[in-house]
Amino acid sequence: MISVQHIARNIALGIALAALPGAAALAQQDKGAPRPAAADKADKGGAEKGGPARVATVNGKPIPKSRVDSIVRQQGGGRGAQDNDQLRKAVVERLVNFELVVQDAERKGLTRNTELQTQLDIARQQVIFNAYIEDYFKAHPIKEDALRTEYTKVRSQRGDKEFKARHILVEKESEAKEILEKLGKGEKFEELAKVSRDPGSKDKGGELDWASPGTFVKPFADALSRLEKGKTSDAPVQSQFGFHIIRLDDVRSAPFPSFEQAKGQIQQYIQEQELQKVFSDLRAKAKIE
């Protein structure tokens, strides 16, 4: 049985899909198919009577032209869809289908379902939330200087090299020293790593992914940067996670992306930081129980 959540989600997704470039192609293929008369008289109807312009009327209920305009505008800005008659007719056809389904759902009492009402409330909040964020950054755009400052900061932290390392993490310094002694006696790092407290690497011989030092906690990064290729730390390295024994397996150059290449990600990061401040300010003024 199809869930109410599934229906609500697909109605919402369908509106966006209606304006995809593929919808224009669908309109081209369906030229011979019958269309609602009002669909071929877009901008008329309500406009002739002094009311809002409509693109179709379904069982007496108008579909406003503004709804089509909004979908086409969203797809043109975000997906590069070209605003033309074919695209608009495809959007109208899909909106007519939606209206028919919604009307039938109302007749059957589906819209009185409490779970569906909850999903619609969530969708409404999301639309308002997105509009609020867009309005905020129109009033508070991220300046170029801020982007370049953050780019320089990240680049200096990242460096121009990546390291392939292994580590064994234990709780106590005495345990780490015992492991160092065993390594000194010829036992294999990969075997000793099975006792590591790091679940992500213990079964891989302590192996970590390629990464720049800046991605690790500072004590680990500092120790790693001092190691020569193929060498193991000669003393336990303490971090907030415990004590590490680190081995550097390999080093490679890692050119940092140009400012233009990284600009989008940096802007997104700064915006996320700004939003956290906005949320904090709103929470400080609110009564939350």
RONU-980628 format. One line per 5 residues: number of its first residue (from 1); their letters; for each residue x, y, z negated of C-alpha. Coordinates in Angstrom, 3 decimals. Layout:
REM RONU-980628
NUM) A) X:Y:Z ~ ...
This chain:
REM RONU-980628
1) MISVQ) 0.000:0.000:0.000 ~ 1.311:3.439:0.964 ~ 1.875:5.606:-2.114 ~ 0.515:9.105:-2.558 ~ 4.113:10.342:-2.929
6) HIARN) 4.935:8.814:0.456 ~ 1.971:10.565:2.100 ~ 2.777:13.936:0.570 ~ 6.460:13.648:1.444 ~ 5.764:12.738:5.055
11) IALGI) 3.261:15.552:5.488 ~ 5.940:18.002:4.346 ~ 8.641:16.444:6.506 ~ 6.324:16.268:9.480 ~ 5.850:20.030:9.543
16) ALAAL) 9.594:20.531:9.878 ~ 9.935:17.740:12.438 ~ 7.219:19.304:14.530 ~ 9.549:22.134:15.469 ~ 12.620:20.088:16.297
21) PGAAA) 14.035:20.432:19.819 ~ 12.638:16.956:20.510 ~ 9.156:18.347:20.048 ~ 9.656:20.493:23.127 ~ 10.614:17.423:25.108
26) LAQQD) 7.496:15.671:23.803 ~ 5.407:18.579:24.967 ~ 6.968:18.308:28.413 ~ 6.186:14.568:28.586 ~ 2.605:15.082:27.425
31) KGAPR) 1.683:17.754:29.948 ~ -1.111:15.607:31.276 ~ -2.625:14.902:27.866 ~ -5.766:16.855:26.843 ~ -5.177:19.728:24.461
36) PAAAD) -7.486:21.712:22.201 ~ -8.803:24.632:24.180 ~ -7.624:27.069:21.564 ~ -4.076:25.714:21.823 ~ -3.854:27.137:25.333
41) KADKG) -5.238:30.445:24.137 ~ -2.694:31.158:21.436 ~ -2.806:34.652:19.993 ~ -6.484:34.999:20.926 ~ -9.574:34.020:18.941
46) GAEKG) -9.159:35.689:15.597 ~ -7.239:38.558:17.154 ~ -10.203:39.337:19.454 ~ -12.489:39.603:16.430 ~ -10.110:41.738:14.439
51) GPARV) -8.946:38.884:12.183 ~ -5.638:37.055:12.018 ~ -4.506:35.547:15.315 ~ -5.016:31.801:15.524 ~ -3.700:29.093:17.828
56) ATVNG) -6.455:26.529:17.335 ~ -9.640:25.841:15.393 ~ -10.262:22.362:13.989 ~ -13.840:21.650:12.927 ~ -14.319:25.329:12.272
61) KPIPK) -11.054:25.806:10.348 ~ -8.500:28.051:12.075 ~ -4.792:27.317:12.340 ~ -3.120:30.747:12.100 ~ -0.484:31.775:14.589
66) SRVDS) 1.685:32.876:11.657 ~ 2.093:29.217:10.674 ~ 3.492:28.352:14.099 ~ 5.699:31.453:14.064 ~ 7.157:30.442:10.698
71) IVRQQ) 8.022:26.901:11.798 ~ 9.547:28.023:15.095 ~ 11.551:30.724:13.327 ~ 12.927:28.216:10.804 ~ 13.951:25.782:13.489
76) GGGRG) 15.474:28.507:15.662 ~ 17.625:29.791:12.797 ~ 18.640:26.476:11.298 ~ 18.694:24.088:14.252 ~ 19.133:26.268:17.294
81) AQDND) 15.764:25.311:18.804 ~ 14.762:27.632:21.641 ~ 11.508:29.524:21.179 ~ 9.423:28.769:24.259 ~ 5.905:27.723:25.278
86) QLRKA) 6.726:24.018:25.267 ~ 8.027:24.122:21.711 ~ 5.081:26.172:20.486 ~ 2.538:23.866:22.115 ~ 4.229:20.856:20.519
91) VVERL) 4.076:22.560:17.121 ~ 0.407:23.382:17.619 ~ -0.363:19.775:18.549 ~ 1.334:18.513:15.418 ~ -0.424:21.081:13.223
96) VNFEL) -3.767:20.058:14.718 ~ -2.999:16.442:13.817 ~ -2.080:17.511:10.290 ~ -5.296:19.495:9.927 ~ -7.376:16.543:11.110
101) VVQDA) -5.692:14.231:8.608 ~ -5.999:16.734:5.756 ~ -9.703:17.248:6.447 ~ -10.318:13.513:6.527 ~ -8.270:13.083:3.323
106) ERKGL) -10.428:15.745:1.643 ~ -13.621:13.981:2.750 ~ -12.316:10.739:1.250 ~ -11.391:12.429:-2.019 ~ -7.649:11.838:-1.668
111) TRNTE) -6.799:15.439:-2.507 ~ -8.389:15.025:-5.943 ~ -5.715:12.471:-6.809 ~ -3.706:13.844:-9.746 ~ -0.403:12.476:-8.447
116) LQTQL) -0.926:14.185:-5.103 ~ -1.726:17.448:-6.889 ~ 1.523:17.094:-8.814 ~ 3.477:16.581:-5.594 ~ 1.833:19.633:-4.032
121) DIARQ) 2.661:21.726:-7.101 ~ 6.299:20.637:-6.841 ~ 6.382:21.474:-3.118 ~ 4.898:24.930:-3.844 ~ 7.522:25.611:-6.517
126) QVIFN) 10.296:24.541:-4.161 ~ 9.110:26.934:-1.444 ~ 8.937:29.828:-3.934 ~ 12.323:28.867:-5.380 ~ 13.950:28.915:-1.930
131) AYIED) 12.379:32.268:-1.111 ~ 13.645:33.694:-4.411 ~ 17.195:32.518:-3.739 ~ 17.161:33.894:-0.202 ~ 15.910:37.247:-1.468
136) YFKAH) 18.556:37.314:-4.224 ~ 21.459:36.853:-1.828 ~ 20.057:39.418:0.572 ~ 20.281:41.893:-2.299 ~ 23.585:40.486:-3.617
141) PIKED) 25.601:39.268:-0.613 ~ 28.941:37.569:-1.207 ~ 31.618:40.012:-0.066 ~ 34.537:39.086:2.159 ~ 37.056:40.081:-0.514
146) ALRTE) 35.502:37.608:-2.969 ~ 35.668:34.837:-0.378 ~ 39.320:35.503:0.366 ~ 40.237:35.694:-3.322 ~ 38.611:32.328:-3.996
151) YTKVR) 40.252:30.859:-0.876 ~ 43.706:31.931:-2.096 ~ 43.014:30.517:-5.541 ~ 41.860:27.132:-4.232 ~ 44.721:26.934:-1.769
156) SQRGD) 47.311:27.544:-4.487 ~ 45.719:24.885:-6.679 ~ 45.506:22.379:-3.865 ~ 49.010:22.803:-2.518 ~ 50.166:21.328:0.780
161) KEFKA) 50.742:17.723:-0.309 ~ 48.644:14.724:-1.248 ~ 49.748:11.896:-3.505 ~ 48.957:8.184:-3.540 ~ 49.272:7.051:-7.146
166) RHILV) 48.441:4.232:-9.532 ~ 47.793:4.493:-13.224 ~ 47.004:2.439:-16.274 ~ 44.849:4.132:-18.894 ~ 44.804:2.934:-22.497
171) EKESE) 43.425:4.340:-25.730 ~ 46.534:4.357:-27.924 ~ 50.088:5.554:-27.328 ~ 51.417:2.311:-28.799 ~ 49.545:0.352:-26.114
176) AKEIL) 51.050:2.541:-23.399 ~ 54.560:1.987:-24.779 ~ 54.006:-1.784:-24.766 ~ 53.046:-1.602:-21.103 ~ 56.210:0.378:-20.343
181) EKLGK) 58.255:-2.304:-22.060 ~ 56.595:-5.015:-19.996 ~ 57.253:-3.071:-16.816 ~ 60.892:-2.773:-17.861 ~ 61.037:-6.559:-18.159
186) GEKFE) 59.815:-7.005:-14.599 ~ 56.085:-7.528:-15.023 ~ 54.002:-6.200:-12.127 ~ 52.176:-2.884:-12.471 ~ 49.173:-4.277:-10.576
191) ELAKV) 48.730:-7.117:-13.064 ~ 49.141:-4.940:-16.116 ~ 46.541:-2.530:-14.705 ~ 43.827:-5.101:-15.444 ~ 43.768:-3.871:-19.059
196) SRDPG) 43.182:-0.257:-17.961 ~ 40.192:1.624:-19.329 ~ 39.568:3.160:-15.892 ~ 36.831:0.968:-14.331 ~ 37.298:2.556:-10.917
201) SKDKG) 40.920:1.464:-10.501 ~ 41.633:-1.420:-12.922 ~ 40.552:-4.086:-10.406 ~ 42.604:-2.457:-7.642 ~ 45.910:-2.605:-9.443
206) GELDW) 45.387:0.884:-10.825 ~ 45.249:2.365:-7.319 ~ 43.815:5.866:-6.893 ~ 42.693:7.538:-3.684 ~ 44.868:10.061:-1.846
211) ASPGT) 44.498:13.345:-3.690 ~ 46.220:16.642:-4.350 ~ 47.561:17.236:-7.880 ~ 44.957:19.933:-8.454 ~ 42.181:17.349:-8.455
216) FVKPF) 43.580:15.678:-11.603 ~ 43.565:16.935:-15.181 ~ 46.620:19.120:-15.849 ~ 48.789:16.708:-17.911 ~ 48.302:13.998:-15.291
221) ADALS) 48.911:16.425:-12.385 ~ 52.086:17.817:-13.964 ~ 53.529:14.352:-14.571 ~ 52.596:13.195:-11.092 ~ 54.226:16.210:-9.449
226) RLEKG) 57.519:15.495:-11.236 ~ 57.728:11.872:-10.092 ~ 59.777:10.697:-7.145 ~ 58.214:8.354:-4.628 ~ 58.199:4.775:-5.963
231) KTSDA) 58.937:5.838:-9.546 ~ 56.912:5.286:-12.726 ~ 56.538:7.739:-15.600 ~ 59.118:6.911:-18.274 ~ 56.825:7.945:-21.146
236) PVQSQ) 53.066:7.809:-21.787 ~ 51.163:10.823:-20.430 ~ 48.405:12.011:-22.736 ~ 45.149:13.533:-21.503 ~ 41.660:13.861:-22.969
241) FGFHI) 40.941:10.379:-21.606 ~ 43.753:8.610:-23.406 ~ 47.331:7.669:-22.469 ~ 48.420:7.068:-18.869 ~ 51.257:5.174:-17.263
246) IRLDD) 51.600:6.653:-13.763 ~ 53.338:5.365:-10.649 ~ 53.744:7.421:-7.480 ~ 53.463:5.197:-4.409 ~ 53.530:7.715:-1.569
251) VRSAP) 53.385:11.400:-0.580 ~ 52.075:13.015:2.580 ~ 51.608:16.530:3.883 ~ 48.071:17.869:3.778 ~ 47.638:21.106:5.728
256) FPSFE) 45.027:23.306:4.086 ~ 42.135:24.449:6.309 ~ 42.188:28.014:7.573 ~ 40.067:30.662:5.925 ~ 37.539:30.544:8.755
261) QAKGQ) 37.274:26.768:8.483 ~ 36.777:26.854:4.721 ~ 34.679:30.019:4.567 ~ 31.305:28.259:4.581 ~ 32.175:25.897:1.746
266) IQQYI) 33.725:28.676:-0.309 ~ 30.644:30.840:0.131 ~ 28.426:27.958:-0.950 ~ 30.598:27.385:-4.028 ~ 30.497:31.059:-5.051
271) QEQEL) 26.740:31.175:-4.497 ~ 26.306:28.153:-6.761 ~ 28.317:29.910:-9.452 ~ 26.201:33.051:-9.034 ~ 23.015:31.019:-9.316
276) QKVFS) 24.162:29.478:-12.576 ~ 24.496:33.005:-13.950 ~ 21.029:33.891:-12.669 ~ 19.546:30.803:-14.310 ~ 21.362:31.560:-17.569
281) DLRAK) 20.053:35.135:-17.594 ~ 16.500:33.964:-16.930 ~ 16.748:31.358:-19.681 ~ 18.055:33.961:-22.119 ~ 14.961:36.099:-21.505
286) AKIE) 12.505:33.214:-21.610 ~ 10.793:31.325:-24.400 ~ 11.466:27.651:-23.681 ~ 10.027:25.111:-26.087
